[in-house]
């Protein structure tokens, strides 16, 4: 297992020690040459350095690689309990922000898939394999999950069908302190798009690295420096991997293979993915996800959508909503009813019309909205202005997902449209912030400032290093001259080459 934090500090110290030793040897050699010592003295000095350096370097290397103390059972249990509390608090706040339970979750029905994407039933459950349930009764699905032989589950579905929502609900139910047993692994939701199998070939290594990065309290001194790795190695973590389809197509089969190669007998897992992408990935990988139940949703019925929307509306909601709800319950055909077969569109209708107190009569205009796709496009177009109007800026730290500034909705639409264009061009759904520099136009004044700052910093470091090295042997004047010369050269080179933010970005006047 990786021990990123503590091991990194040890490696830095070891490298610093070896660098000091090497510099000392160079200084001895240069001093002998500069002083004009006899050949015998030169040889003696070099032999002494050659004999003394390897043992010291070996000792430093062994010290840097000695194993950290193995966390005790009490430390691991404490770390697991602390992580479970953090996970539950984190996703409870997120569920409130996303209105998952206000007033109730959208009642999506889930069932075992009838597609050929699931392993042998006898490897999944000891008895009859049957998993059915509704998202507004997720506790029942969590109980069925606990009853699986290996607690492995794949959640499939199309875009906007509630896969991530169900994963979050499972995390909340499995981490709930009222129902979680001390021996139960802690569910941790991780976007699988961040996994590079070339860097972390095994799932446990990647999970340990993500835990150490995403949950800093696990690095607390009383838990030991390797608490995250210990939790993974002792089967105390249930990875909930969200969004396999967000990885580039060639990488998905490699992830499936890495997962199958990493899971031991008692390891559990939850994975979400779009249905088509999952089928293609396992076909290329040559095997399904081993011993995992696979579920997918049924389309929402118009009556389900009507019940949910009515609970979101005030008790006296006016004739327009009454007409729409009645039409949905009686099966009146139309583009609006047909568009509400996935949770995403139901949520959009709630955000744009219910929460914003807008009159929905226009949604029944067949000339304006002849097809369900026209309804969805309209709701998506109105989402940014609606959120801008209903979620004003705040500097309250208790609301981290509220904006700090009032942005213009047209600007936000243009920026988001550009990001969507970039994702389409690169054929990916994963947006990494560090890639933005390659597609960002930077004002030349800002770019020059960044370049000069970087150049000054690099020139200062190079100048000091060269000046000290030459000064030891050539004296103060030689050291200052060399330091200024090399420092100025390095600084100007860095400033010139770094005058734009990112190697592929564009500077504008």
C-alpha positions in Angstrom: 0.0 0.0 0.0 1.1 3.5 -0.7 2.0 5.7 2.3 2.0 8.9 0.4 2.3 11.6 3.1 4.9 10.0 5.4 6.8 8.3 2.7 7.1 11.5 0.7 8.6 13.3 3.7 11.1 10.5 4.2 12.2 10.5 0.6 12.7 14.3 0.6 14.9 14.0 3.7 16.9 11.1 2.3 17.5 12.9 -1.0 18.5 16.0 0.9 21.0 14.0 2.9 22.5 12.3 -0.1 22.8 15.7 -1.9 24.6 17.2 1.1 27.0 14.2 1.1 27.6 14.5 -2.6 28.3 18.2 -2.3 30.7 17.5 0.5 32.7 15.1 -1.7 32.8 17.7 -4.5 33.9 20.3 -2.1 36.7 18.1 -0.8 37.9 17.3 -4.3 37.9 21.0 -5.4 39.6 22.0 -2.2 42.4 19.5 -2.7 42.9 20.7 -6.3 42.7 24.4 -5.4 45.2 24.1 -2.5 47.7 22.3 -4.7 48.2 19.4 -2.3 50.5 16.6 -3.1 49.2 13.6 -5.2 49.5 11.4 -2.1 47.2 13.8 -0.2 44.8 13.9 -3.1 44.6 10.2 -3.3 44.2 9.9 0.5 41.3 12.4 0.5 39.5 10.8 -2.4 39.9 7.3 -0.8 38.6 8.6 2.5 35.6 10.1 0.8 34.9 7.0 -1.3 35.2 4.7 1.7 33.1 6.9 4.0 30.3 7.9 1.6 28.7 4.5 0.8 28.1 3.4 4.4 26.5 6.7 5.3 24.4 6.7 2.1 23.3 3.1 2.8 22.3 4.0 6.4 20.2 7.0 5.1 18.6 4.8 2.5 17.6 2.1 5.0 16.3 4.8 7.3 14.2 6.3 4.6 12.7 3.0 3.6 12.1 1.4 7.0 8.5 0.4 7.5 6.3 2.6 9.6 4.7 1.1 12.7 1.7 -1.1 11.8 -1.5 0.6 13.0 -3.1 -1.3 15.9 -6.6 -2.8 15.8 -7.8 0.0 18.0 -6.3 2.6 15.7 -8.0 1.0 12.6 -11.3 0.8 14.4 -11.0 4.4 15.5 -10.1 5.5 11.9 -13.1 3.6 10.5 -15.5 5.1 12.9 -14.1 8.6 12.2 -14.3 8.1 8.5 -17.9 6.8 8.7 -18.9 9.9 10.6 -17.2 12.1 8.0 -18.8 10.3 5.1 -22.3 10.4 6.6 -22.0 14.1 7.4 -20.6 14.9 4.0 -23.4 13.2 2.0 -26.2 14.3 4.4 -25.3 17.9 3.5 -25.0 17.1 -0.2 -28.4 15.3 -0.1 -29.9 18.5 1.4 -28.3 20.7 -1.3 -29.6 18.4 -4.0 -33.1 18.1 -2.5 -32.9 14.3 -2.6 -35.3 13.9 0.3 -37.4 17.1 0.0 -40.1 16.1 0.3 -39.3 12.5 -0.8 -36.8 11.0 -3.3 -38.2 10.6 -6.8 -39.8 7.1 -6.8 -37.5 5.3 -9.3 -38.1 1.5 -9.4 -35.0 -0.7 -9.6 -34.8 -4.4 -10.6 -32.3 -7.0 -11.6 -31.3 -6.6 -15.2 -32.4 -9.2 -17.8 -29.4 -8.4 -20.0 -26.4 -10.7 -20.3 -24.1 -8.5 -18.3 -24.2 -10.3 -14.9 -22.2 -13.1 -13.4 -23.7 -16.5 -12.4 -26.5 -16.1 -9.8 -25.0 -18.7 -7.4 -21.8 -16.6 -7.2 -23.9 -13.5 -6.2 -26.3 -14.8 -3.6 -26.5 -18.0 -1.5 -30.2 -18.5 -2.1 -32.6 -17.0 -4.6 -31.2 -13.9 -6.2 -33.9 -11.1 -6.1 -33.2 -7.4 -5.8 -36.1 -5.0 -6.4 -36.9 -1.7 -4.7 -37.6 2.0 -5.0 -35.4 5.0 -4.6 -37.8 6.5 -2.1 -37.4 3.4 0.0 -33.6 3.0 -0.4 -33.2 1.4 3.1 -34.8 -1.7 1.7 -32.3 -1.8 -1.2 -29.5 -1.3 1.3 -30.8 -4.4 3.3 -30.9 -6.5 0.1 -27.3 -5.3 -0.7 -26.1 -6.4 2.8 -27.6 -9.8 2.1 -25.6 -10.5 -1.0 -22.9 -13.1 -0.8 -20.1 -10.6 -1.6 -21.8 -7.3 -1.5 -21.0 -6.3 -5.0 -23.5 -4.3 -7.1 -23.5 -2.6 -10.5 -26.1 0.2 -11.1 -26.9 0.7 -14.7 -29.1 3.1 -16.5 -29.2 5.8 -19.2 -28.4 9.5 -18.8 -30.5 11.1 -16.1 -32.0 7.9 -14.7 -30.7 8.4 -11.1 -27.7 6.1 -10.9 -25.6 8.5 -8.8 -28.6 9.5 -6.7 -29.1 5.8 -5.8 -25.4 5.4 -5.0 -25.5 8.4 -2.6 -28.6 7.0 -1.0 -26.9 3.6 -0.5 -23.8 5.4 1.0 -26.1 7.3 3.5 -27.9 4.1 4.5 -24.8 2.0 4.9 -22.9 4.8 6.8 -25.8 5.7 9.0 -24.6 5.5 12.6 -28.0 4.2 13.7 -27.8 1.1 11.6 -24.1 0.6 10.8 -22.4 -2.2 12.8 -18.7 -1.8 13.9 -17.6 -4.6 11.6 -19.3 -3.1 8.5 -17.0 -1.5 6.0 -17.3 2.2 5.5 -18.9 3.2 2.1 -16.9 5.9 0.3 -18.1 7.4 -3.0 -15.3 8.0 -5.4 -15.6 9.3 -9.0 -13.9 6.5 -11.0 -12.9 9.0 -13.7 -9.9 9.9 -11.5 -8.4 6.4 -11.7 -5.4 6.0 -14.0 -4.6 2.3 -14.1 -1.1 3.0 -15.3 -0.3 4.8 -12.0 -2.4 2.6 -9.7 -2.6 -0.9 -11.2 -4.7 -2.2 -8.3 -7.9 -0.9 -6.9 -6.8 -1.0 -3.2 -3.8 1.3 -4.0 -5.9 3.8 -5.8 -8.6 3.8 -3.1 -6.0 4.3 -0.4 -4.5 7.2 -2.3 -7.9 8.8 -2.7 -8.8 8.4 0.9 -5.6 10.0 2.0 -6.2 12.9 -0.3 -9.9 13.4 0.2 -10.1 12.8 4.0 -7.2 14.7 5.6 -8.2 13.8 9.2 -7.2 10.3 8.5 -3.6 11.6 8.6 -4.0 12.6 12.3 -1.0 11.5 14.4 -3.0 9.3 16.8 -4.3 7.2 13.8 -0.8 6.6 12.4 0.6 7.8 9.1 -0.8 4.9 7.1 -4.4 4.9 8.4 -6.0 5.1 4.9 -3.8 2.2 3.6 -4.6 0.2 6.8 -8.3 0.7 6.4 -8.2 -0.6 2.8 -5.9 -3.6 3.5 -8.0 -4.7 6.5 -11.3 -4.7 4.4 -12.8 -1.7 6.2 -13.7 0.2 3.0 -16.5 -0.3 0.6 -15.6 1.5 -2.6 -18.6 3.1 -4.4 -17.2 3.9 -7.8 -19.3 6.4 -9.6 -19.3 7.0 -13.4 -17.3 4.3 -15.2 -18.8 5.8 -18.4 -17.0 9.1 -17.7 -13.7 7.4 -18.5 -12.4 7.4 -22.1 -13.7 4.4 -24.0 -10.3 2.6 -24.3 -9.7 2.8 -20.6 -13.0 1.3 -19.3 -12.0 -2.3 -20.1 -8.7 -1.8 -18.3 -10.6 -0.7 -15.2 -12.9 -3.7 -15.3 -9.9 -6.0 -15.5 -8.1 -4.1 -12.7 -11.2 -4.4 -10.4 -11.5 -8.1 -11.1 -7.8 -8.7 -10.5 -8.0 -6.8 -7.2 -11.0 -8.2 -5.4 -10.5 -10.9 -2.8 -13.1 -13.2 -1.4 -14.8 -10.8 1.0 -14.3 -7.6 -0.9 -17.4 -5.5 -1.7 -18.0 -2.9 -4.3 -20.6 -0.6 -5.9 -20.2 0.6 -9.5 -22.4 2.9 -11.6 -22.2 3.2 -15.3 -24.4 3.9 -18.3 -25.9 0.7 -19.7 -24.5 0.8 -23.2 -21.0 1.8 -22.1 -20.9 -1.0 -19.5 -21.9 -3.6 -22.1 -19.1 -2.4 -24.4 -16.5 -2.4 -21.6 -17.2 -5.9 -20.4 -17.3 -7.2 -24.0 -13.8 -5.8 -24.6 -12.5 -6.9 -21.2 -13.8 -10.4 -21.8 -15.6 -10.8 -18.5 -18.3 -9.2 -16.4 -17.6 -7.7 -13.0 -17.2 -10.9 -10.9 -19.9 -11.9 -8.4 -21.8 -8.6 -8.8 -25.5 -8.2 -9.0 -26.6 -5.8 -11.7 -29.7 -3.6 -11.5 -31.3 -1.0 -13.7 -34.3 1.3 -13.5 -37.8 1.1 -15.0 -39.0 4.2 -16.7 -41.0 6.6 -14.4 -44.7 6.4 -15.0 -46.7 9.7 -15.5 -48.5 8.9 -12.3 -45.2 8.6 -10.4 -44.2 12.0 -11.7 -47.5 13.5 -10.8 -47.3 12.2 -7.2 -43.8 13.6 -6.8 -44.6 17.0 -8.3 -47.8 17.4 -6.2 -45.8 16.8 -3.0 -43.3 19.5 -4.1 -46.1 22.0 -4.8 -48.0 24.0 -2.1 -51.4 22.6 -1.1 -53.2 25.2 -3.3 -51.3 25.1 -6.5 -53.7 26.7 -9.0 -55.6 25.5 -12.1 -52.6 25.2 -14.4 -50.9 22.6 -12.2 -54.2 20.9 -11.5 -54.7 20.4 -15.2 -51.1 19.0 -15.7 -51.3 16.7 -12.7 -54.7 15.4 -13.7 -53.5 14.8 -17.3 -50.5 12.8 -16.0 -52.7 10.6 -13.7 -55.3 9.9 -16.4 -52.7 9.0 -19.0 -53.4 11.9 -21.3 -50.8 11.6 -24.0 -48.5 14.5 -24.9 -44.8 15.6 -25.1 -44.8 16.7 -21.4 -46.0 13.4 -20.1 -43.6 11.5 -22.4 -40.6 13.7 -21.2 -41.2 12.9 -17.6 -40.0 9.2 -17.8 -36.6 9.9 -16.3 -35.8 11.6 -13.0 -33.6 14.3 -14.6 -36.5 15.9 -16.4 -38.8 15.7 -13.4 -36.1 17.4 -11.3 -35.6 20.1 -14.1 -39.4 20.7 -14.1 -39.3 21.2 -10.4 -36.3 23.6 -10.4 -37.5 25.7 -13.3 -41.3 25.9 -12.6 -42.1 24.7 -9.1 -39.3 26.4 -7.2 -39.4 29.5 -9.3 -43.2 29.8 -9.0 -43.7 30.0 -12.8 -46.9 29.3 -14.7 -46.5 25.9 -16.5 -49.4 26.5 -19.0 -47.0 27.1 -21.9 -45.6 23.5 -21.5 -48.8 22.2 -23.0 -48.4 24.2 -26.2 -48.0 21.6 -28.9 -46.8 24.1 -31.5 -44.0 25.2 -29.3 -43.2 21.8 -27.8 -44.2 19.1 -30.4 -41.8 16.5 -29.0 -40.4 15.4 -25.6 -36.9 16.5 -26.6 -38.2 20.1 -27.1 -39.5 20.0 -23.5 -36.1 18.8 -22.1 -34.1 21.4 -24.2 -36.4 24.2 -22.9 -35.9 23.1 -19.3 -32.2 22.9 -19.7 -32.1 26.4 -21.4 -34.0 27.8 -18.4 -31.9 26.1 -15.7 -29.0 28.6 -15.5 -31.2 31.7 -15.2 -33.4 29.9 -12.7 -30.6 28.9 -10.4 -29.2 32.5 -10.7 -32.5 33.9 -9.5 -33.3 31.3 -6.8 -29.8 31.0 -5.3 -28.4 34.5 -4.6 -24.7 34.9 -3.6 -23.7 34.5 0.0 -20.5 34.7 2.0 -21.8 32.3 4.6 -19.3 29.5 5.0 -22.0 27.1 6.1 -23.3 27.2 2.5 -20.2 26.2 0.4 -22.1 25.5 -2.8 -23.7 28.9 -3.0 -21.9 31.5 -5.2 -19.8 34.2 -3.7 -20.5 36.6 -6.5 -23.5 37.4 -8.8 -22.5 36.1 -12.3 -24.3 37.1 -15.4 -26.5 34.2 -16.7 -25.5 34.8 -20.3 -21.8 34.7 -19.4 -22.3 31.5 -17.4 -24.1 29.9 -20.3 -21.3 30.9 -22.7 -18.6 29.6 -20.4 -20.4 26.3 -19.8 -21.1 25.9 -23.5 -17.4 26.3 -24.2 -16.5 23.7 -21.6 -19.1 21.3 -23.1 -17.6 21.9 -26.5 -14.1 21.0 -25.2 -15.4 17.8 -23.7 -17.1 16.9 -26.9 -13.9 17.6 -28.9 -11.9 15.3 -26.6 -14.7 12.7 -26.4 -14.7 12.6 -22.7 -17.0 13.5 -19.8 -14.2 14.1 -17.4 -13.1 17.7 -16.9 -9.7 18.2 -15.2 -9.1 21.7 -13.9 -5.4 21.5 -14.7 -6.3 21.1 -18.4 -8.1 24.5 -18.6 -4.9 26.4 -19.1 -4.4 24.9 -22.5 -7.8 26.3 -23.7 -7.8 29.7 -21.9 -7.0 33.1 -23.3 -4.9 35.0 -20.8 -4.4 38.8 -21.0 -0.8 39.6 -21.9 -0.3 41.7 -18.8 -1.3 38.9 -16.5 0.8 36.4 -18.5 3.9 38.6 -18.4 3.4 39.1 -14.6 3.3 35.3 -14.1 6.3 34.8 -16.4 8.4 37.4 -14.6 7.4 36.1 -11.2 8.4 32.5 -12.1 11.6 33.8 -13.7 12.6 35.8 -10.6 12.0 32.8 -8.4 13.9 30.4 -10.6 16.8 32.8 -11.2 17.1 33.4 -7.4 17.4 29.7 -6.7 19.9 29.0 -9.5 21.9 32.1 -8.6 22.2 31.1 -4.9 23.1 27.5 -5.7 25.8 28.4 -8.3 27.1 31.3 -6.2 27.6 29.1 -3.1 29.2 26.3 -5.1 31.7 28.6 -6.8 32.2 30.7 -3.7 33.5 27.8 -1.7 36.5 27.3 -4.0 36.9 30.6 -5.9 36.2 33.1 -3.2 33.5 35.7 -2.7 34.0 37.7 -5.9 33.9 34.6 -8.1 30.8 33.3 -6.3 28.9 36.6 -6.7 29.9 36.9 -10.4 28.9 33.3 -11.2 25.7 33.5 -9.2 24.5 36.7 -10.9 25.4 35.4 -14.3 23.7 32.1 -14.1 20.8 33.4 -12.1 20.1 36.2 -14.6 20.3 33.8 -17.5 18.0 31.2 -15.9 15.5 33.9 -14.8 15.2 35.6 -18.2 14.9 32.2 -19.9 12.0 31.2 -17.6 10.3 34.5 -17.9 10.5 34.4 -21.7 9.3 30.8 -22.1 6.6 31.2 -19.4 5.1 34.5 -20.6 1.8 32.7 -21.2 -0.2 30.6 -18.7 0.3 27.0 -19.9 2.3 25.9 -22.9 -0.6 25.8 -25.2 -2.6 28.8 -24.0 -3.1 31.9 -26.0 -2.1 35.5 -24.9 -4.4 38.3 -25.8 -3.6 42.0 -25.7 
